Amino acid sequence: MQLETPALSGDDYRVLKEIGEAHKAIRAELCKRIVGQDEVVEQVLTAFFAGGHVLLLGVPGLAKTLLIRTLADVLGLNFSRIQFTPDLMPSDITGSDVLVGEGEDRQFQFIGGPIFANFVLADEINRTPPKTQSALLEAMEEHTVTAAGNTYELPNPYFVMATQNPIEQEGTYILPAAALDRFLFTVLVDYPTQVDELNMLFRTTAGKEETPRKLLDEAKVLRMLDVVRKVQLREDTLKYAVRLVRATRPEFSDSEQIKDMVDCGGSPRATQALIMGAKARAALEGRDEALPSDMRAIALPAMHHRVLTNFHAEADNITSRDIVRRLIKEVPRPSWDEPHIERKPRANILAKALHWLLGQPHKSAV
């Protein structure tokens, strides 16, 4: 099989360099409000630049809402927050037709709901019934909303970050597998370290809070997202992603543990999440090629919510995260990716751009 990956132009390489520089600048601006939580911030940024959505699992008060609001400010995109409650209706999210005008000029006009924004926070998504939860499915997958037989386009870029409290389950509704699968990453937000917590308390109760600067705008973000999809991927790396996901499926796995403890493994959407997450991670580091190491770095948030375990796993206190960690260690890597093999450093971005300008496109990746 020969992969036909879109070639990166000289302008693409310049944008790729800008992404790497913007990544550092965005992290610096986020640090003005968000103390610690480095891994969470990195995974959210990776998911956004991969063009996916994120589900954050964590108790209240860990700055989940502040994170997405600040990120929207820094990227220069509009933000909307939806508080999910048991009485929330689908039309409260998507919008509905409203009668406007007077006399003979009266007519129905669609008024979009809070879902029409670049950044949408679905706060405590598990507190609303499945009927209302499902109102997000079309929006997250197709970036459209259908109301009264008419389809409306959502803003681009479009990013949904949902939150869920994993502790308090009274009056909540479990997210179905179809809804979970729409999220590129599921990220666990833990308590901050003692040092980070002390720093955060000083900033919010005694110190002066800094205001993050706007670094980008919609046009620049869209250009960056387009280049991320062009990040190179070797055929061996693609096959590695397929092996990782297929290893989660009991019917294809050689592992007795998988066959005994897993009811359902990852779908092709899980493989897409690995690939796009790896491409975004490479781009954020200013690289033009996604490596197997990038996939291993994002495998947990990309896969664990797509591996459905059964009562055997629960009885042995084995979680889907434990299974994914084991597969990361056991699934065969490409021969050139073995830990003991020292790989030659790849040429830097500027050198590759120079090759392109001289009519000698870089050929180390398919």
N, C-alpha and C positions, 0 to 999 in steps of 0.2 A: 504494500500500500504506500503510495506517495502522497504526502500532504501538500496541498496547495495553499500556503499561508500568504496572505497579502503582504507584498513587499513594503518595507518602511522607506519612505522618501527622506530626503534631506530635511524637509520641514518637519516630518514626523520625529526625526531624531532631535530636532531642536525642542519640540513640544515635550518629548520624553525627558529631556534634560530639565525643562521647566517643571515637570511633574515632580521630579526628585527634589528640586529646590523648593517647590511649593509645599511638599510634604513636611519638610523641616520647619518651614515658616508657619504652617497650619498647626503643627504640634506646639510650637512656641506660643502662638496666640491662645490655643486651648488651655495651655498651662496657666494662663492668667486667671482662669475661673475654675478649672478642673485640677485638683491636686491628686497626684498619684494615678492609679488605675491605668497605667501605661499599656498593659496588654489589652484591656477593654477598648481604649481609644484607638489602638492600632487595628484591632479587628473591625471596629465600626468604620474606620477610614478605608480599610481594604474592601469591605463589603460595598461601600458607596461607590468607589472607583471601579469596582467590578460590575456595577449596574444592578446590584441585588438589594435585598431588604434584610433587616436584622430584628431578631427577637431577643430582648434583654431579660434575663431571669435574675431577680435580686429583690431583697427586702426594700421597703420604702426608705428614702433618705440617703440614697447612695449617689445622687447627682445624675440620674439617668435622664431626666427631663432637661436639666441644665446642659448636659452634653450635646444633645441634638439641637437645642435652641442656639447654643454658642456656635456649633458647627455651621448652622444655617447662616448666622450673622457673618462668620468669617468668609464663607464661600459666596456671599452676596445673593443668597436665594431666599425666597419667602417661606415662612414657617406657619404651620397650623397644628393645633393641639385638639385631640378629641378625647374626652373623658368617657370611657365606656362604663355604662351603668345597666342594671337589669331592665330598665324601661326604655332604653335607647332603641329607636327604630331604624331600619335601613335608610329610609329617606332623610333621617337626621344627619346621616353621613354623606350620602351621595348628592342630596338636593332633590328638588321636586318641581313640578309645574305649578306656577302661581298665576292667578288671574290678575292682570294689570290693565290699566287704562280706564276710561270712563265712557259710558254710553255705548254707541255702536262700535267704538274703537277698542272695546275690551277684548282681550285675547289672553291665551295662556302663554306664559313665558317661563323657560326653565331657569331656575335660580340654583346655581351650583352650591353644594355643601362644603364643609371644611376639608373634604378630601381633595379639593382643587387647590393644591399648593405643591411646591417643590419638595418640601420636607413635611411629612405628616407624622405626628406622634400619636400612636394609638395606645393611650395610657390605660393599663390594667385591662387588656383585651379579653381576658378570661372572665370578666364580670358581666358580660353581655351574652344573651342567648345565641346559639349557632346561627339562627336566621340573620341576625345583625352582623355576626362575625363574617358570614359569607359575603356580605356587601363589599368586603375588601378584596375578595379573591380575583374578580375580574380586573379591578384597578391594579393590583400588584402584578398580575401576569401579563395583561394586555395593555395596561396604561390607558384604559378607556372606562367610561361609565355609561350604562344603558338605563334610560328612564323613559317610560311611556313609549317604548318602541324606537326611541332615538338614541344614537350613540354619540357621546361627547368625548373629545380627546382631553387627556390630563396634561398638565404642564410637563415639560422635559427640561432637565432631568427630573425624575420622580423617585423619591426615596421614602419608604415607610419604616419607621422604627417602633415596634410594639414593646410594651413592658408587661411583665407578669410577676406577681408575687408568689414565689414557690412555697411559702410557709402557710399563709392563711388561705384555706380552701373553702370556707363557709360561704355559701351564696355564689359560687363560681361555676363556670362551665368549662370542661376540658376542651382544649383545642383539638379538633379532629386532625387525622394524619394529613388530609388534603390541604388543610390550612397551614400546618407546620411545614409542609414541603415547599410552600411558597417563599419561605424565608431562606435566603442564601446561607446565613449564619444564625446559630443560636448561641448567645454569649452569656456566660455566667458572670455576674457582678458580685464580687465578694467584698467584705469589709476592708477598709483601708488599713495600711500598717499604722503602728502607733505614731511614727514620725510624721507620716502623711496626715493623720488625723489631727495631730497637734498643730501642724502648719495650716490645715484647713480651718480649724477653730479660730486661730489667730486672725486669719484673713477675714473671716465672716463676722467676728464679734468684736475685733479691736482694730485691725488694720484697714487700710483703704483698698477697696477692690478696684482692680484695673479693668478697663474696657477693651475688649479685643478689637483689632482693626479688621476692616473688610479687605481681603487680599485678592479675591477673584470676582468674576461676574458670570452670568449664565452662559454667555458666548464662549468664554475661556474654558469653563467647566465642560461644556459639550464637546469642545475640541479635544480636551484631555481624555474624556471618556471614549471618544472615537479612536484615539491612538492606543489606548489600553487594549482594545480588542485586536489590534494588529501586532501585539507583542508576540515574538516568535516562540514556537513550541516544537521540539524535536519529536519525531515519531515514537522513539523509545519512551519519552516522557508521557505522551498521550496514552501509550499502552500501559504504562505504570499506573496512571489514573484509573484506567478501566479495570486493572487487576485489583486495585484497592477496593473499588466499589463492588465488584463481582464477588470478592471474598466475604462481603457482608451477607450474601444471599445464601440461605441454607441449601437450596437446591443445586448450587454450583460450588459450594465450599468443600474443601477436603478436611476441614477442621470439625472434629466431633463436638467441640464446644459450641461452635456456630450452629450446627445442626440441632443441638439439644436446647439451646438457650435463645435463639433468635426466631421470631415468627416471620418477620419481613425485613429484608435488607434494603439497601439504597436503590433507587430507580436511576435511570439515565440523568435525571435532573441533579442527582448527587454528583455524578461525574462532571456535569456542566459546572456545578458549584466549585469543584476542585480546580478545574481548568481556569475558570474566570477569576477565582480567588488567587490562584498562583500568578496569573498574568498581572493582576492589580498589584500584588505584593512586589513583583519584579519592577513594575513601572514606578511604584512609590520609592524604590531604591535607585531609580534611574537606569535600570537594566533593560535590554531589549529582548531578553529571553527568559521564559519561565522555566525553572528547574524542578526536579523532583523534591528537592529540599524545600521549595516554596509550598508544594502540595502537602508535605508532612507538617509544615508549620501551621497550616490552616485546616488540616484534616479534622481536628476535633470539633471546632465550631461549624464546619461544613457538613459533617456526617453524623454526629451522634444523635441528633433529633430525627434522623431518617432511619435509624436502626431500632426496630421495635422488638424489645425483649419479651419473654414470656414468664410464667410463674416459676419455672426452673431457675432462671437467672435471679429472680427476686428472692427465692429461697436460699440461694448461695450468695446473696448480697453482691451480685455482679450487675453493674450498670452498663448502659450502651457506651458510655465514655470509656469504661474499662476495656470493652471489646475493641473499640476503635484504636485505643492505645496499643493493644496487643497486635492488631493488624499492621499498624505503622512499623512495628519492630519485625514482624514475620514476613510480610509480603515482599517477594523478591524485587530488588531494585535493578535498574539498568546497570550493566557491567561497569560502565564508566562512572557510576555514581556510588560505588562501594566506598565505605569510609576510609579504607586503607590506601585508596588510590589518590595520589596527589594530582589534581587537574591543573593544567596551565591556566594562568589568569587570562580572562577574555579581554579583548581590546576595549578601550573605553569608548564612550558614546561619541566624543568628538572625532576620534580616529575613524570610527565607522561612518560618520557623516562625511568625512573627507574622502573615504573610499567611494562613497556614493557620488559625490560631486565630481570625482575623477572618472566616473563611469565604470567603477569596479565594485558592484554591490557585494556586501558581506554575505558569505555563503555557509557560515558555520551552523546555521539553524535552518530547518525547513519551515 
